[in-house]
């Protein structure tokens, strides 16, 4: 079967991911990396699983965030979210959890039986106009869906394919999950995915065998598509899955350290000290990070800043 054609004035770039560990689960970390700090306002992209870890699965104790939104898309498994606002929510397959840290929040994440997990977690850097907003947690059990070629498409964030996600974001961006589902279960699934020419985009294969613009896209690689592309051509083996993210390039320089998205090293130093004071119980009240998280897991201390060179980057 011939592959569909896509248009792009610049060559996309294949970038390696790296292996990291989150709560005992190995993950592929695609963003940030030296060659690509963010895609639009998307400044972090982890792919967890598919994995069937031993009990108790992923266990991430209470930890803080500032200046960002955490965006979790669950494909397989269930995870219990708790936070310092008092939220307690299980996320199930096909659902999104969106936590807006703003000036400061803390949360924990715990796998639920039977422990298997397949998910992506992304961060969205809040623009300067919103990065000190009040923290908020939102759960989205229903997301808009459509078909593009031989794929079931779920619009996770922003506008794409004529649909708008209900997820509340504060920058021009998009996110779409594509799941190969051709009429003939033995045939390759194909589609041409339209893109916004004013957005930069990235594609990450989540499972199966994926080809984009005629080239293989292994799960350990990220495909970056610069501004100007009108579409990408996708060919996948049956039941393969990929995620496409994009956004208007963010012209604000950001500094990512540990779980914080800031603008200056002074902000990072202050947030770190305030979190440690919060854990000691001697924080100025009310604490920047709210009430203690109602989790049985031990909270996570911030790493040392000794010898760290903190520099904002675009």
C-alpha positions as CSV (number, residue, x, y, z in Angstrom):
1,X,0.0,0.0,0.0
2,X,1.4,3.4,-0.9
3,X,1.8,5.9,1.9
4,X,-0.1,9.2,1.9
5,X,1.8,12.4,1.1
6,X,2.3,15.3,3.5
7,X,3.5,18.8,3.0
8,X,6.3,20.5,5.0
9,X,8.7,23.2,4.0
10,X,11.3,22.1,6.5
11,X,12.7,18.7,7.4
12,X,11.3,17.2,10.7
13,X,13.9,16.2,13.3
14,X,14.2,12.9,15.1
15,X,15.4,13.3,18.7
16,X,16.2,10.5,21.2
17,X,14.3,10.2,24.5
18,X,16.0,9.1,27.7
19,X,15.0,6.6,30.3
20,X,14.1,7.9,33.8
21,X,12.2,6.6,36.8
22,X,9.0,8.0,38.2
23,X,7.6,6.3,41.4
24,X,9.3,3.0,40.5
25,X,8.1,2.9,36.9
26,X,10.6,3.3,34.0
27,X,9.5,6.0,31.5
28,X,10.7,7.6,28.3
29,X,11.3,11.3,28.8
30,X,11.0,13.1,25.5
31,X,10.9,16.8,26.6
32,X,12.8,18.7,27.8
33,X,16.2,17.8,26.3
34,X,19.2,19.8,25.2
35,X,18.0,20.1,21.6
36,X,14.4,20.8,22.4
37,X,13.3,22.6,25.6
38,X,9.6,22.9,24.7
39,X,7.0,22.6,22.0
40,X,4.8,25.7,22.2
41,X,4.0,25.9,25.9
42,X,4.4,22.1,26.3
43,X,7.6,21.9,28.4
44,X,7.6,18.3,29.6
45,X,6.6,15.0,28.1
46,X,6.9,11.6,29.8
47,X,5.6,8.3,28.4
48,X,5.0,5.7,31.1
49,X,4.6,2.0,30.1
50,X,3.0,0.0,28.8
51,X,4.1,-1.8,32.0
52,X,2.8,-4.4,34.5
53,X,4.9,-3.6,37.6
54,X,4.8,-5.6,40.7
55,X,2.6,-4.3,43.5
56,X,2.2,-1.6,44.5
57,X,2.9,-0.2,41.1
58,X,3.7,3.5,40.7
59,X,3.9,5.3,44.0
60,X,4.8,9.0,43.9
61,X,4.8,10.7,47.3
62,X,3.6,14.3,47.9
63,X,5.8,16.8,46.0
64,X,5.4,20.5,44.9
65,X,4.9,22.4,41.7
66,X,4.9,26.0,40.7
67,X,4.3,27.9,37.4
68,X,2.9,25.0,35.3
69,X,0.0,22.8,34.6
70,X,0.4,19.0,34.9
71,X,-1.6,17.2,32.2
72,X,-2.1,13.4,32.6
73,X,-3.6,11.3,29.8
74,X,-4.5,7.7,30.9
75,X,-4.5,4.9,28.4
76,X,-4.3,1.8,30.6
77,X,-4.5,1.4,34.4
78,X,-5.8,3.6,37.2
79,X,-4.0,6.2,39.3
80,X,-5.3,8.0,42.4
81,X,-4.5,11.7,42.5
82,X,-4.5,13.6,45.8
83,X,-3.5,17.2,46.3
84,X,-3.1,20.0,48.8
85,X,-6.5,21.5,47.8
86,X,-8.2,18.4,49.2
87,X,-8.8,16.9,45.7
88,X,-9.0,13.1,45.5
89,X,-9.6,11.6,42.1
90,X,-9.0,8.3,40.3
91,X,-8.1,8.8,36.7
92,X,-9.1,5.9,34.4
93,X,-8.4,5.1,30.7
94,X,-9.7,7.7,28.3
95,X,-9.6,10.5,30.9
96,X,-7.4,13.6,31.6
97,X,-6.4,15.1,34.9
98,X,-5.3,18.7,34.7
99,X,-3.7,20.4,37.7
100,X,-2.9,24.1,37.6
101,X,-0.1,24.8,40.0
102,X,0.0,28.5,39.6
103,X,1.7,30.0,42.7
104,X,2.1,26.6,44.3
105,X,0.5,23.2,44.9
106,X,1.5,19.7,46.1
107,X,0.1,16.3,45.0
108,X,0.7,12.6,45.1
109,X,0.0,9.8,42.6
110,X,-0.7,6.2,43.5
111,X,-1.4,3.3,41.1
112,X,-4.5,1.2,41.9
113,X,-4.9,-2.5,41.4
114,X,-4.2,-4.4,39.2
115,X,-1.1,-2.0,39.0
116,X,-0.6,-2.0,35.2
117,X,0.0,1.4,33.7
118,X,0.2,3.2,30.3
119,X,0.0,6.9,30.3
120,X,1.6,10.2,29.2
121,X,2.2,13.1,31.6
122,X,2.9,16.5,30.2
123,X,3.6,19.9,31.7
124,X,2.4,23.1,30.2
125,X,4.4,26.2,31.2
126,X,2.0,28.9,32.3
127,X,2.5,32.3,30.6
128,X,3.6,35.2,32.8
129,X,0.0,36.4,33.0
130,X,-1.1,33.2,34.8
131,X,1.9,31.7,36.5
132,X,1.0,33.1,39.9
133,X,-2.7,32.3,39.7
134,X,-4.6,30.3,42.4
135,X,-4.0,26.6,42.1
136,X,-6.8,24.4,40.7
137,X,-7.5,20.8,39.9
138,X,-9.9,19.6,37.1
139,X,-10.9,16.1,36.0
140,X,-12.1,15.5,32.4
141,X,-13.8,12.1,32.0
142,X,-15.2,12.9,28.5
143,X,-13.1,14.2,25.7
144,X,-14.2,15.0,22.1
145,X,-13.5,12.2,19.6
146,X,-13.6,11.9,15.8
147,X,-11.9,9.9,12.9
148,X,-9.0,10.9,10.9
149,X,-8.2,8.4,8.1
150,X,-8.0,5.0,9.8
151,X,-7.5,6.4,13.3
152,X,-9.7,7.1,16.2
153,X,-8.7,10.6,17.4
154,X,-9.2,12.1,20.8
155,X,-8.6,15.8,21.2
156,X,-6.9,16.1,24.5
157,X,-6.2,19.8,24.6
158,X,-6.8,22.9,22.5
159,X,-8.4,22.8,19.1
160,X,-7.8,20.2,16.4
161,X,-9.7,18.4,13.7
162,X,-12.6,20.8,14.1
163,X,-13.1,19.9,17.8
164,X,-12.2,21.7,21.0
165,X,-11.1,20.0,24.2
166,X,-12.8,21.2,27.4
167,X,-9.4,21.2,29.2
168,X,-8.7,24.8,30.5
169,X,-5.4,25.9,29.1
170,X,-3.9,29.4,28.9
171,X,-1.7,29.3,25.7
172,X,-2.5,28.5,22.0
173,X,-1.7,24.8,21.8
174,X,-3.1,21.4,20.8
175,X,-2.8,17.7,21.8
176,X,-4.3,14.7,20.0
177,X,-4.2,11.0,20.7
178,X,-4.4,8.7,17.6
179,X,-5.2,5.1,17.8
180,X,-5.0,3.0,14.7
181,X,-8.2,1.2,13.9
182,X,-8.6,0.3,10.2
183,X,-11.7,-1.3,8.8
184,X,-9.6,-4.3,7.9
185,X,-7.9,-5.4,11.1
186,X,-5.0,-6.9,9.3
187,X,-4.2,-3.8,7.1
188,X,-2.0,-0.9,7.8
189,X,-3.8,2.2,9.1
190,X,-3.1,5.5,7.2
191,X,-4.0,9.1,7.6
192,X,-2.9,12.6,6.8
193,X,-3.1,14.6,10.0
194,X,-3.7,18.3,9.4
195,X,-1.4,20.7,11.3
196,X,-1.5,24.5,12.0
197,X,1.2,26.2,10.0
198,X,1.8,28.8,12.8
199,X,2.4,26.0,15.4
200,X,5.4,23.9,16.0
201,X,4.6,20.2,16.6
202,X,6.0,17.0,18.0
203,X,5.0,13.3,17.5
204,X,5.6,10.5,20.0
205,X,4.8,6.8,19.3
206,X,3.2,5.2,22.3
207,X,2.8,1.6,21.1
208,X,3.0,-0.5,18.0
209,X,4.8,0.2,14.7
210,X,4.6,3.8,13.6
211,X,5.8,5.6,10.4
212,X,5.6,9.3,10.0
213,X,6.3,11.0,6.6
214,X,7.6,7.6,5.3
215,X,10.1,7.1,8.2
216,X,10.0,4.8,11.1
217,X,9.3,6.4,14.5
218,X,10.5,4.1,17.3
219,X,9.0,4.6,20.8
220,X,12.4,5.8,22.0
221,X,12.4,8.8,19.6
222,X,10.5,12.1,19.4
223,X,9.7,13.6,16.0
224,X,9.9,17.4,16.0
225,X,8.0,19.2,13.2
226,X,8.9,22.9,12.9
227,X,6.5,25.7,12.0
228,X,5.2,25.8,8.4
229,X,4.1,22.2,8.1
230,X,0.5,21.8,6.9
231,X,0.2,18.1,7.7
232,X,2.0,14.8,8.5
233,X,1.4,11.4,6.8
234,X,1.0,8.5,9.3
235,X,1.1,4.8,8.6
236,X,0.8,2.3,11.5
237,X,0.4,-1.3,12.2
238,X,-3.0,-2.3,13.6
239,X,-3.7,-1.1,17.2
240,X,-0.7,1.3,17.2
241,X,-0.9,4.5,19.1
242,X,0.7,7.9,19.0
243,X,0.3,11.4,20.4
244,X,0.7,14.7,18.5
245,X,1.3,17.9,20.4
246,X,1.8,21.4,19.2
247,X,1.6,25.1,20.0
248,X,2.5,28.6,19.1
249,X,6.2,29.0,19.9
250,X,6.5,30.4,23.4
251,X,8.7,33.5,23.4
252,X,9.1,33.6,27.2
253,X,12.3,32.1,28.5
254,X,11.6,29.6,31.2
255,X,13.7,27.8,33.8
256,X,12.8,24.2,34.7
257,X,14.3,22.8,37.9
258,X,13.0,19.7,39.6
259,X,9.2,20.2,39.7
260,X,9.3,23.9,39.2
261,X,8.8,26.1,36.2
262,X,10.1,29.6,36.9
263,X,11.8,32.5,35.2
264,X,14.8,33.2,37.5
265,X,17.1,31.2,39.8
266,X,15.9,33.4,42.7
267,X,12.3,32.1,42.2
268,X,13.6,28.5,42.3
269,X,15.7,29.1,45.5
270,X,12.6,30.6,47.2
271,X,10.3,27.9,46.1
272,X,12.7,25.2,47.3
273,X,13.2,26.8,50.7
274,X,9.4,27.3,51.1
275,X,8.8,23.6,50.3
276,X,11.4,22.4,52.8
277,X,9.9,24.8,55.4
278,X,6.5,23.4,54.5
279,X,7.7,19.9,55.3
280,X,9.3,21.0,58.6
281,X,6.0,22.6,59.6
282,X,7.6,26.0,60.0
283,X,6.4,27.6,56.8
284,X,4.7,31.0,56.9
285,X,1.0,30.4,57.3
286,X,-0.8,29.8,55.1
287,X,1.8,27.8,53.3
288,X,2.4,28.5,49.7
289,X,1.8,24.8,49.0
290,X,-1.5,24.6,50.8
291,X,-2.5,21.9,53.3
292,X,-0.6,18.6,53.8
293,X,-1.6,16.1,51.1
294,X,-3.8,13.3,52.6
295,X,-1.5,10.6,51.3
296,X,0.0,7.6,53.2
297,X,3.2,8.1,51.2
298,X,6.2,10.0,52.5
299,X,6.7,13.4,51.0
300,X,9.6,14.1,48.7
301,X,12.4,16.4,49.8
302,X,13.8,18.8,47.2
303,X,17.3,18.0,45.9
304,X,20.2,20.2,46.8
305,X,21.0,23.3,44.8
306,X,24.7,23.1,45.6
307,X,26.7,23.5,42.4
308,X,23.6,23.9,40.2
309,X,23.8,26.5,37.4
310,X,20.2,27.7,36.8
311,X,19.6,29.5,33.6
312,X,16.4,30.3,31.8
313,X,16.1,29.1,28.2
314,X,13.8,29.6,25.3
